[in-house]
Structures are given as structure tokens and as C-alpha cells.
Amino acid sequence: MKKLIILFSIIVSINSFAQKSLDFYLNQAYQNNPSINEQQNFIRINSLQRDLDYAQTSGFQMYLSANYLFAPFFNDNKFIVSVNPDPNAIGYDVGITNGGLYSAQFNIEKNIFNGGLTNALENQISIQQKQYKFNYELEKRNLQKQITDQYLTSYRSLMFYNLTKEILQNVEDQLGITGELVEKGYANSQSYLLLKIELRSQEMALKENFQQYKNDLLQLNSLCGIKDTQTVFIDSVSISRNDLKTNFRFLEKFNLDSSATANQQILFETKYQPQVKIFFNTGLNAMELNGIQRKFGLSAGIDFQLPIFDGGQKNITRQQNEILLSSINNYKQYAATNIENQKQAALSSINLIQNNLVSINTQLNDYNELIRISKMQLNVGDISMIEYLSILKNYIDIRKTKIDKEINLQLEINNFNYWNE
């Protein structure tokens, strides 16, 4: 038994220098979590979209174009195939095709008025940027709750392990005292054997609790993206309850969705505004090969468009977006109700656990005194070993219950803080 205690003491002493706090695991999770990194990348990508939109809608567009059109005539009196037909030839009207097209040009185009498209796209980017930032904060919040819950679960396992180690040491000490009493004839061998059986039981519990703690710690490392499999002993943690708030950050999602939907309608309606584009080109543009070397030139102009009627698409899309906005508002009201219910449920659980802990602490104070008296009575033979072990087991159960309630209280406070943000 002493070897087992020494072994676990060595484990504790080695890893005590590698204790980790909740902040350490949260920081590791923020750095390693792919969802958070993805949201940060979305923010960067969206920042570049502004330049892309400007280049596509308002910047100069320069390009090269080349065209060749061959439109032959058949059944010419002189030739089977010709591009200079007589009146009896068969083919496209020469006034339309002139026999072909030869073009190689350098072109420049630029929108000088696009009906508010630039402003609508700029507003779209702004809304998307807010959505991505909201999603980033929400991912962090979700991860914080998840990591904190797992950290508390791991700490509960550690507390169970420490409790078992404490009980094991007490049983071992009592076993030494009982052994001496048996040798002197003040206690029977049955008491010694019962205590030895309890010692073996606590040894197994110690191993099981330590393994459970290792499993919970590995789960915590997995959530944080930590590869290290070393068993460290985490620090204690105390979660403070936030003050009550009336505005819920969760609802900001629905406000952003409404803004995005409204902006989509504005973006759609920009096509009904006047569109003005200037253009310039230079190069070769000829209808026939004769004198083609003299057909180099340039041209410039203005293109103007104003839609008149498209079948009432504007009105239809407005009705569609009004329906979407109504759905978003319904979800917002539903979410607000759910958030309030989650908060009230967490508050109710917090109050109940706090009241239970007051009662448990009172019981523990009584049991500590009872254990002290029972040890003295056991050593003088006033109570049996079975009675002592029964009291000890009840004491252990209450200690476990207290640990469980304390961790549950922290979990409920963390849950309340999550919904109260």
C-alpha cells in the first residue's frame, strides 16, 4: 500500500509543475479551433471583396477582341464560291455581310453611372462583415462554454481522485492502529480484516478515479486541439455570475439577417435605374480585304440603358422579401423567448444548488465530529468495525455529493452567463 501511495505522490510531484488553468485551455482553443480560424478568414476575404466589386462595376475594363466572319456566295457565273457576287449568286444579302468581317481591336469601357449599384454593394459588404464578426464572436462564445464545461467536468474527476486519496490515507492510518491493537489483544482480527478489505476497495477506487480524470483531461485536450497527452493537474476555478441584462447579443443575428434581406431588394432594384457607360476602341475593322491596310482607326461613344417594363419583377421580389422579413422576425421572437427561459431555468438551478450546499455543509460538519468520535470509540472497542465503516462510507458519499453539487453550481453559472451575454 505504501508503494502505491508513493507512486501516486511521485505522479503528483512531477506534474504539479505543469499545472494548467482554464485561461490556458481557452487560449489554446481560440488558436487551434478551425471554425474560429475560418470566420477570421471570411472577414479577410470579405475585405478584399470591396476592391473586387469596384473593379467589376466601376473600374476601367480593358480587353482585346478579334473577329473574322466569312460569308461566301455560291453559284456565281465566274466562280463556284465568291465574296464579290453578281446578281445571280446565292448567299446572305451583301448589304448585311459585305462578304465578311475582319476585326482586331483594343477596347476600353467604364461605367460612369450604374444606378446606385456601387452603394448597394458597399452596404452588402458592410453587412456581411458584421455577420462574419458576429459569427466569429458566437463561435468563440460557444467554444468558451464548451471548454469551460469540460474543464469543470475534468476538475470534478480530479476532486474525486483527491478525495479517494485522502480517504485511502486515513484507512491506511487506521489499519496501522488496528493492527497494533490486535497484537495487544484489544481488537479482534475480524476488525483488522474488514479494514483491510476496505483498504483494497479504496485502492481500486483510486486507480479508477485517476483513469477517469485522465480520460476527461484527454477530452479537454481534444476540444482545445492540444496534442500533448501528458497528465497534468489542472487548477481550481471559480465562475462568477454575470449581472442580469435585457439585451441579448444572440438576437443581433436576426437584425443583421433583416438588413441583408432589405439590402438584397435595394441591390435588385438598381437595375431599374439609368445605366451609363462610355467606351473606346482602336484597331482594325474592315468588311472586305481590298484596301484592308487602310482600315485602321478608332471610335468612342456612350451607352445608355433604362429599363421600362419587365413583367412586374420589382413588385414580386418586394413581396418575397417581405415574407422573408416576417419569417426572420418570427425566429427572433422565438429565440428571445427561448433565451429568457434558459436564463430562468439556470437561475432556478443555481438557487436550488446553493440551498442544498448549505444543508450539505451542515451535514459535513456533523459528520466530521462523528468520524472523530467514532475513531476514538473504535480504538477502545465501543463500536464495531462494521459500524465505523458504515459511518465512513456515509461520510464519503456526502463528500462526493458536495463535490458534485459544487461543480454543478459552476456549470449552471457558466450556462447562465452564456445565455446572458
C-alpha positions in Angstrom: 0.0 0.0 0.0 2.8 2.4 0.8 4.3 1.8 -2.6 1.0 2.7 -4.2 0.8 6.0 -2.2 4.5 6.8 -3.1 3.8 6.1 -6.8 0.8 8.5 -6.9 2.8 11.0 -4.9 5.5 10.9 -7.5 3.0 11.4 -10.2 1.6 14.5 -8.4 5.0 16.0 -7.7 6.2 15.5 -11.3 3.1 17.1 -12.9 2.5 19.8 -10.3 5.0 21.9 -12.1 2.8 21.6 -15.3 -0.5 22.8 -13.8 -2.7 24.4 -16.3 -5.5 27.0 -15.8 -8.8 27.5 -17.6 -7.4 30.5 -19.4 -4.6 28.4 -20.8 -7.1 25.9 -22.4 -9.3 28.7 -23.7 -6.4 30.4 -25.4 -5.3 27.2 -26.9 -8.8 26.5 -28.2 -9.1 30.0 -29.7 -5.8 29.5 -31.6 -6.4 25.9 -32.8 -10.2 25.8 -33.5 -10.8 25.6 -37.3 -14.2 27.2 -37.1 -12.8 30.3 -35.4 -10.0 30.5 -37.9 -12.5 30.0 -40.8 -14.5 33.0 -39.6 -11.4 35.1 -39.4 -10.6 34.1 -42.9 -14.1 35.1 -44.0 -13.5 38.5 -42.6 -10.3 38.9 -44.6 -11.9 37.6 -47.8 -14.8 40.0 -47.4 -12.4 42.9 -47.0 -11.0 42.1 -50.4 -14.5 41.8 -51.9 -14.8 45.7 -51.9 -11.9 46.0 -54.3 -13.3 43.2 -56.5 -16.8 44.8 -56.7 -15.3 48.2 -57.6 -13.2 46.6 -60.4 -16.2 44.8 -61.7 -18.7 47.6 -61.6 -16.9 50.9 -61.7 -13.3 50.3 -62.8 -11.9 50.5 -66.3 -12.3 47.3 -68.3 -9.6 46.8 -71.0 -9.6 43.9 -73.4 -8.5 42.8 -76.8 -11.1 41.5 -79.3 -10.7 39.8 -82.7 -13.3 38.7 -85.2 -13.4 37.0 -88.5 -16.6 36.4 -90.5 -16.6 34.5 -93.7 -19.9 34.8 -95.7 -19.5 33.2 -99.1 -21.8 33.3 -102.2 -22.5 30.3 -104.3 -23.5 29.6 -108.0 -21.6 32.7 -109.2 -21.2 32.8 -113.0 -17.5 33.1 -112.7 -16.7 31.2 -109.5 -18.2 28.4 -107.6 -17.5 30.3 -104.3 -17.1 34.1 -104.2 -17.2 37.0 -101.9 -17.8 39.5 -104.7 -21.1 38.1 -106.3 -23.0 39.0 -109.3 -26.8 39.4 -109.0 -27.4 35.7 -109.7 -25.3 34.4 -106.8 -26.8 32.7 -103.7 -25.9 33.9 -100.2 -26.6 36.5 -97.5 -27.5 39.9 -98.6 -24.3 41.7 -99.5 -25.6 44.8 -97.8 -25.6 43.0 -94.5 -22.4 41.0 -94.5 -20.5 42.6 -97.4 -18.9 39.2 -97.7 -17.2 39.1 -94.3 -15.8 40.9 -91.3 -12.1 41.4 -90.3 -11.6 43.0 -86.8 -8.8 43.2 -84.3 -9.3 45.9 -81.6 -8.2 47.2 -78.3 -11.2 48.2 -76.2 -11.7 50.3 -73.0 -15.0 50.5 -71.1 -16.1 52.2 -67.9 -19.4 52.6 -66.1 -19.9 56.3 -65.1 -23.3 55.8 -63.6 -24.8 52.5 -62.5 -27.9 53.4 -60.6 -26.6 53.2 -57.1 -25.1 49.7 -57.6 -21.8 50.7 -56.0 -23.5 51.9 -52.8 -25.7 48.8 -52.6 -22.6 46.5 -53.0 -20.7 48.6 -50.4 -23.6 48.2 -48.0 -23.8 44.5 -48.7 -20.1 44.1 -47.8 -20.6 46.1 -44.6 -23.5 43.9 -43.5 -21.6 40.7 -44.4 -18.6 42.0 -42.4 -20.8 42.5 -39.4 -22.3 39.0 -39.9 -18.9 37.4 -40.1 -17.7 39.3 -37.0 -20.9 38.2 -35.2 -20.3 34.6 -36.2 -16.7 34.8 -35.0 -17.8 36.1 -31.6 -20.6 33.5 -31.4 -18.1 30.7 -32.3 -15.8 32.0 -29.5 -18.7 32.1 -27.1 -19.8 28.6 -27.9 -16.3 27.3 -27.6 -15.8 29.1 -24.3 -18.9 27.4 -22.8 -17.9 24.0 -24.2 -14.3 24.2 -22.9 -15.4 25.6 -19.5 -17.9 22.8 -19.1 -15.3 20.1 -20.0 -12.7 21.8 -17.7 -15.2 21.7 -14.8 -16.0 18.1 -15.6 -12.3 17.3 -15.5 -11.9 19.1 -12.3 -14.7 17.1 -10.7 -12.9 13.9 -11.6 -9.7 15.4 -10.1 -11.5 16.2 -6.9 -12.9 12.7 -6.7 -9.4 11.4 -7.1 -8.1 13.7 -4.4 -10.9 12.7 -2.0 -10.2 9.0 -2.6 -6.5 9.6 -1.9 -7.4 11.3 1.3 -9.7 8.5 2.4 -7.2 5.9 1.4 -4.6 7.5 3.6 -7.0 7.7 6.6 -7.9 4.0 6.2 -4.2 3.1 6.0 -3.5 5.0 9.2 -6.4 3.4 10.9 -5.2 0.0 9.7 -1.9 0.5 11.4 -3.6 1.5 14.6 -5.9 -1.5 14.5 -3.0 -3.8 13.7 -1.3 -2.7 16.9 -4.5 -3.2 18.9 -4.9 -6.7 17.5 -1.3 -7.6 18.6 -2.1 -6.3 22.1 -5.4 -8.1 22.2 -7.5 -5.0 22.3 -9.1 -5.7 18.9 -10.1 -8.8 17.1 -8.7 -10.0 13.8 -12.1 -9.6 12.1 -11.9 -5.9 12.5 -8.5 -5.8 11.0 -9.6 -7.9 8.0 -12.7 -5.7 7.4 -10.5 -2.6 7.4 -8.0 -4.4 5.1 -10.9 -5.2 2.7 -11.9 -1.5 2.7 -8.3 -0.5 2.0 -8.2 -2.7 -1.1 -11.6 -1.2 -2.2 -10.2 2.3 -1.9 -7.1 1.4 -3.8 -9.2 0.2 -6.7 -11.3 3.4 -6.5 -8.1 5.5 -6.5 -7.0 3.9 -9.8 -10.4 4.2 -11.4 -10.8 7.9 -10.4 -7.3 8.6 -11.7 -8.1 6.9 -15.0 -11.4 8.9 -15.3 -9.5 12.1 -14.7 -7.0 11.2 -17.5 -9.9 10.4 -19.8 -11.6 13.7 -19.1 -8.3 15.6 -19.5 -7.7 14.0 -22.9 -11.2 15.0 -23.9 -10.4 18.6 -22.8 -7.1 18.5 -24.9 -9.0 17.2 -27.9 -11.5 20.1 -27.7 -8.6 22.6 -27.5 -6.6 21.0 -30.3 -3.8 20.1 -27.9 -1.6 17.1 -28.9 0.1 16.7 -25.6 -1.0 13.5 -23.8 0.9 14.2 -20.6 -1.3 14.0 -17.5 -1.3 17.4 -15.7 -3.2 18.5 -12.7 -5.4 21.5 -13.5 -6.0 24.4 -11.2 -9.2 25.1 -9.4 -11.7 27.6 -11.0 -14.5 29.8 -9.7 -17.0 31.1 -12.2 -18.7 34.3 -11.3 -22.3 35.0 -12.3 -22.8 38.0 -14.6 -25.3 40.7 -13.9 -28.7 40.4 -15.5 -29.1 42.1 -18.9 -32.1 43.0 -21.0 -30.4 42.9 -24.5 -29.3 39.6 -25.8 -26.4 39.5 -28.2 -27.8 36.4 -29.8 -30.6 38.5 -31.3 -28.2 40.6 -33.3 -28.1 37.8 -35.8 -31.7 38.4 -36.8 -31.1 42.2 -37.1 -28.3 41.5 -39.5 -30.3 39.0 -41.5 -33.1 41.6 -41.8 -30.6 44.2 -43.0 -29.1 41.8 -45.5 -32.6 40.9 -46.9 -33.6 44.5 -47.2 -30.3 45.3 -49.0 -30.8 42.5 -51.4 -34.0 44.2 -52.6 -32.1 47.5 -53.0 -29.4 45.7 -54.9 -32.1 44.1 -57.2 -33.8 47.4 -57.9 -30.6 49.1 -59.1 -31.1 47.6 -62.5 -34.2 49.9 -62.9 -32.0 53.0 -62.6 -30.3 54.6 -65.6 -27.1 52.8 -66.7 -24.5 54.9 -68.5 -21.2 53.5 -69.9 -18.5 55.1 -72.0 -16.4 53.1 -74.4 -13.4 53.5 -76.7 -11.8 51.1 -79.1 -9.0 51.3 -81.7 -7.6 48.8 -84.2 -8.6 47.1 -87.4 -12.2 47.0 -88.5 -13.0 46.1 -92.1 -15.7 44.4 -94.2 -13.5 43.3 -97.1 -9.9 42.5 -97.9 -9.5 45.2 -100.6 -7.5 48.1 -99.0 -7.6 46.5 -95.6 -4.3 48.1 -94.7 -6.1 51.4 -94.6 -8.9 50.3 -92.3 -7.2 51.1 -89.0 -9.0 53.6 -86.9 -10.7 54.4 -83.6 -14.1 55.1 -82.1 -15.7 56.2 -78.9 -19.2 56.5 -77.6 -21.7 56.4 -74.7 -24.1 53.6 -74.0 -27.3 54.4 -72.1 -29.9 52.0 -70.8 -33.1 52.5 -68.9 -35.5 49.5 -68.3 -39.1 50.3 -68.9 -41.1 47.2 -68.1 -40.0 43.6 -67.1 -43.3 42.0 -66.1 -43.6 43.4 -62.6 -40.4 41.7 -61.2 -39.8 44.5 -58.8 -43.1 44.2 -57.1 -42.8 40.4 -56.9 -39.4 40.5 -55.3 -40.6 43.0 -52.8 -43.4 40.7 -51.7 -40.9 37.8 -51.5 -38.6 39.8 -49.3 -41.4 41.0 -47.0 -42.3 37.3 -46.4 -38.6 36.6 -45.6 -38.5 39.5 -43.2 -41.6 38.2 -41.5 -40.0 34.8 -41.0 -36.9 36.4 -39.6 -38.9 38.4 -37.1 -40.8 35.2 -36.0 -37.5 33.4 -35.4 -36.2 36.5 -33.5 -39.2 36.4 -31.1 -38.9 32.7 -30.7 -35.2 33.0 -29.9 -35.9 35.8 -27.4 -38.4 33.6 -25.5 -36.0 30.6 -25.5 -33.1 32.7 -24.2 -35.2 34.1 -21.4 -36.4 30.6 -20.5 -32.8 29.3 -20.5 -31.8 32.0 -18.1 -34.6 31.5 -15.7 -34.0 27.7 -15.7 -30.3 28.3 -14.9 -31.2 30.8 -12.2 -33.6 28.4 -10.6 -31.0 25.6 -10.6 -28.4 27.9 -9.1 -30.6 28.9 -6.2 -31.6 25.2 -5.6 -27.9 24.0 -5.6 -26.8 26.9 -3.3 -29.5 26.0 -0.8 -28.6 22.3 -1.0 -24.9 23.1 -0.4 -25.8 24.9 2.9 -27.5 21.8 4.1 -24.7 19.6 2.9 -22.1 21.7 4.7 -24.1 21.4 7.9 -24.2 17.6 7.5 -20.4 17.5 6.8 -19.7 19.5 10.0 -21.7 17.0 12.0 -20.1 14.0 10.2 -16.6 15.4 10.8 -17.3 15.4 14.5 -19.0 11.9 14.2 -15.9 10.5 12.5 -13.6 11.9 15.1 -15.7 10.4 17.9 -16.1 7.1 16.1 -12.3 6.7 15.7 -11.9 7.0 19.4 -14.7 4.6 20.1 -13.3 2.1 17.6 -9.9 2.2 19.3 -11.4 1.5 22.7 -13.9 -1.1 21.4 -17.1 0.8 22.0 -18.2 0.4 18.4 -17.6 -2.4 15.9 -15.6 -2.1 12.7 -18.7 -2.6 10.7 -20.4 0.4 12.4 -17.3 2.5 11.8 -17.0 1.6 8.1 -20.7 2.3 7.7 -20.2 5.8 9.1 -17.1 6.2 6.9 -19.0 5.3 3.7 -21.8 7.7 4.5 -19.2 10.4 5.1 -17.5 9.6 1.8 -20.9 9.8 0.0 -21.6 13.2 1.4 -18.2 14.5 0.5 -18.8 13.2 -3.1 -22.2 14.8 -3.2 -20.7 18.1 -2.1 -18.1 18.0 -4.9 -20.8 17.1 -7.4 -23.0 20.0 -6.3 -20.2 22.5 -6.3 -19.2 21.6 -9.9 -22.9 21.5 -10.9 -23.2 25.0 -9.5 -20.3 26.2 -11.6 -21.8 24.5 -14.6 -25.1 26.3 -14.1 -23.4 29.6 -13.6 -21.5 29.1 -16.8 -24.7 28.2 -18.6 -26.4 31.3 -17.2 -23.5 33.5 -18.3 -23.7 32.0 -21.8 -27.3 32.9 -22.3 -26.9 36.3 -20.5 -24.3 37.6 -23.0 
